[in-house]
Amino acid sequence: MSAGWTVLLFCLFVCIYIPSGSFETLVISKDNEQWDSNTSMNRLLKKRSVSRNAEIEVQSVKVDCKVTSRFAHSVMTTKALNKANVSQEVIFEVELPKTSFITNFSMEIDGKVYVGEVKEKEKAKKQYEKAVSSGKTAGLVQASGRKMEKFSVSVNVAATSHVTFILTHEELLQRRFGKYELMIGVKPKQLVQHFEIVVDIYELQGIAFLDAYGTFITNELLPLVEKTVTEKKAHVFFSPTLDQQRKCADCEGTLIDGDFFIKYDVNHAHDIGDIQIVNGYFVHFFAPANLPRVPKMVVFVIDVSGSMSGNKIVQTKEALLTILSDLPEDDFFAIVIFESRYSVWKPHLTKATQENVQDAKQFVKGLKAGGSTELHDAVIHAVEMLDEGKRNSAAQQNAVQMIILLSDGEPDTWKKSLPEIMKSIHNTIGEKNITLLSLAFGVNADYGFLDTLSKQNNGMARRIYEDSDAALQLQGFYEEVASPLLSEVNFHYPDNTVNSLTRSHFKHLFNGSEIMVAGRLNDLDMNNFQIEVSAQGFENTFEVKGQANAHKWDTIFPDEEYIFGDFTERLWAYLTIQELLEKKEKGSPDEKGNATAEALNLSLKYNFVTPLTSMVVTKPESDDSFIADKLTEEQRRHFQIHGHVPIPSRNAYRAPAAPTYYVDGDPHFIIELPDQNDALCFNIDDKPGTIFNLVRDPLTGIVVNGQTIGDKKVIPGKKVNTYFGRFGIIHEMFGIRLMVSTKEISVSEAGKQAKFFWTDTATIKGPNMDLKVIKDRSLTVTLKNSVRILIILHKVWKKHPYHQDYLGFYTLDSHLFSHNVHGLLGQFYYGVEFKVSDLFPGEDPDKPDAIMFVKGHELVVTRGWQRDFRQDVKNGKNVPCWFIHNNGTGLLDGVHTDYIVSGLFKTI
């Protein structure tokens, strides 16, 4: 931005700048810290001094939000006119809540519409790096308060031309303190010709109450907030005229400057909750009314290291004093403080009598900050105190156990690394039903560490900001978890009626909150859809059963032909992605990989901008890239400290360090290339019965051939699907011949023969080969001093009219083959060099095409997915890959028919 620019502010939902430059490509990305359900957008209008009368006039701003069963679908539309006699570039900036996923962005310029595409985040990497290396920063996201993140797009607007921006995002409103809240920041800083907020809410359970108000609402504006509430519907409308927006009759200033809130709740019964079913997907809302609170055993673990000195220790003490005052007398509590070492208020948990609470307050008042941050031993001791209290008091057997940990830094005195600290704490908690809740105080707190630590131990983390209201933030978090109503909440649905369930076990249900479970139905006949919810309540077990009823939306809301589509399916996808993103932070390496791949697949399918995807908006006549990337917690902290955002880390799928080459499915060949953090894939289509050479190594004498099978029955006019039904493995050096089919496994070694079946679980050890069979699942072949091979059996229902059992083949130790290895798979065991560029839309909007340069060929390839069934034989793990068409032509040495052999044990 040049120093000679003048500035005109317009802050509401969108920021509009007028710099110089050409059309560019914007990449909108998202990374997550924690979930929050407020919505606020800001607009800023800045213009360059082109002439005295030059200006961008914002003609209309409309926010249209539809909330259907807590799922909010918001569309923000802004229309602007370039009134100057020269073209001007406008940057459109949008602030969104951390909970929301952008699902669509489009802009219309002179009648032409440009639509954004959601793509795998890795594909934005080169565009991002190009923008950064050229010094471009206009598109980068900036920290925007506690709850918002800002996204940008720039566009050149010709003289006297119009531009329209439309942004759509979706979020699931969370129930806190007995209500759902939608917050819309309205700070235009100027008058707008047509300004409008429209919110429609549809709740089948019935609306218990609804409030709509704004911090800027004066007595004059109050009548303009139109609110209509019926049994199941609510409509809120706010649209002040230009004159009504003015601060005074002759003023250009606007009254619209603040936040607009809508808060509501629905009716809750003491039963199984509310189940809503639309087009094969269901969502189950559970927040039973009138439950008594369950007593709790809570240990407060408080950081009093030197970095907590000043306002932080003062605010922490203030919050603790209030929290202690609010403890019910049937709770038990303890206080552990830590710096270079830990100490306790009292050695055992203590009942929250008035006398004990007063004694604890005196202890808190005397706290002083100093020393290092010895977090590990303090948390371990808190676990031991809870464990001891549970063992020694019958009165506490039904109590909920929790640790509330507050820290403003990173552990720095224990001899182990952060992963080792997390593992030690997780192993100590084990199966003890203890929930660990963490508060990261200030910008120096390692939020990522505390967040993962909490999620590994049934809890959650929250960022506490170093502001004047930090004590209120601490108290607010405690109030959310202060009153547990149920623990170990389990949802049971009839066997074989549902699939793809989101989480159905919850550690706690807290007062004022709500549990949601979503899934897909196997059968739309709901006559036998009995639901059971069980949990531990106050002094007894909570258990309810009931029959689910499918609500007919077209009957309940006959005038609403379109609410916003199949919201239950999108709500299910939203919840599933959210849970997968959490799982990728706390699971095993395999679980993390699976979760990442599944979340990415769903994000692309449902067009969500998540931490794994980016939205690319391509505009005419430019190759430059501007990127608005949703901040990670580390980037947010970096921005607060340094005032700029570092290059973001990428959260795309990463292949395992040890590559696996395999063929599975009908048949899909997959080549993992960990050095390039990518994978290639291709299919082979030929007639059933064809035998292909997969691996041939003349130096080791190992040969693998595979024979294809087809479906039982071919549908006329449909493609003939083929799979591998038999494999022949030869080790010439040791005289080994192993035949594996979908029915049996036979082996011949040094003249000795044996046969066994998939119905057995067995381990067979030979002089030069070991076999391990897992019943109806897999066979692992280990050749002496050589490779391991895994063969997966895919079982299909015997009475299936078309499909039959088939096999998958996985090479686990490819590096043990010689460099002379070849075959359909073997030729890739030592890697392949390739380059991908020039992405463009493919036939499938979710699978873009690109140009690949490989082995001297220029190929059109498609970004797709194949599945790795090693860990999950039923569902597999999605693996993103570049798909090479036409039977791998151009990637393979020669053509696929060159690899056809005449027999299963043919070695040439």
Secondary structure, 3 states (H helix, E strand, C coil): CCCCCEECCCECCEEEECCCCCCCEEEEECCCCCCCCCCCCCCCEEECCCCCCCCEEEEEEEEEEEEECCEEEEEEEEEEEECCCCCEEEEEEEEEECCCEEEEEEEEECCEEEECEEEEHHHHHHHHHHHHHCCCCCCCCCEECCCEEEEEEEEEECCCCEEEEEEEEEEECCCECCEEEEEEEEECCCCCCEEEEEEEEECCCCEEEEEEEECCCCCCCHHHCEEEECCCEEEEEECCCHHHHECCCCCCCECCCEEEEEEEEECCCCCCCEEEEECCEEEEEECCCCCCCCCEEEEEEEECCHHHCCHHHHHHHHHHHHHHHCCCCCCEEEEEEECCCEEECCCCCEECCHHHHHHHHHHHHCCCCCCCCCHHHHHHHHHHHHHHHHHHCHHHCCCEEEEEEEECCCCCCCCCCHHHHHHHHHHHHCCCCEEEEEEEECCCCCHHHHHHHHHHCCCCEEEECCCCCHHHHHHHHHHHHCCEEEEEEEEECCCCCEECCCCCEEEEEECCCCEEEEEEECCCCCCCCEEEEEEECCCCEEEEEEECCCCCHHHHCCCCCCCCCCHHHHHHHHHHHHHHHHHHHHCCHHHHHHHHHHHHHHHHHCCCECCCEEEEEECCCCCCEEEEECCCHHHHHHHHHHCCCCCCCCCCCCCCCCCCEEEECCCEEEEEEHHHCEEEEEECCCCCCCEEEEEEECCCCEEEEEEEEECCCCCCCCCCCEEEEEEEEEEHHHCEEEEEECCEEEEEECCEEEEEECCCCEEEECCCEEEEEECCCEEEEEECCCCEEEEEEECCCCCCCCCCCEEEEEECCHHHCCCCCECCCHHHCCCCCEEEEEEECCCCCCCCEEEEEECCEEEEEEEEEEEECCCCCCCCEEEEEEEEHHHHCCCCCCCHHHHECCCCCCCC
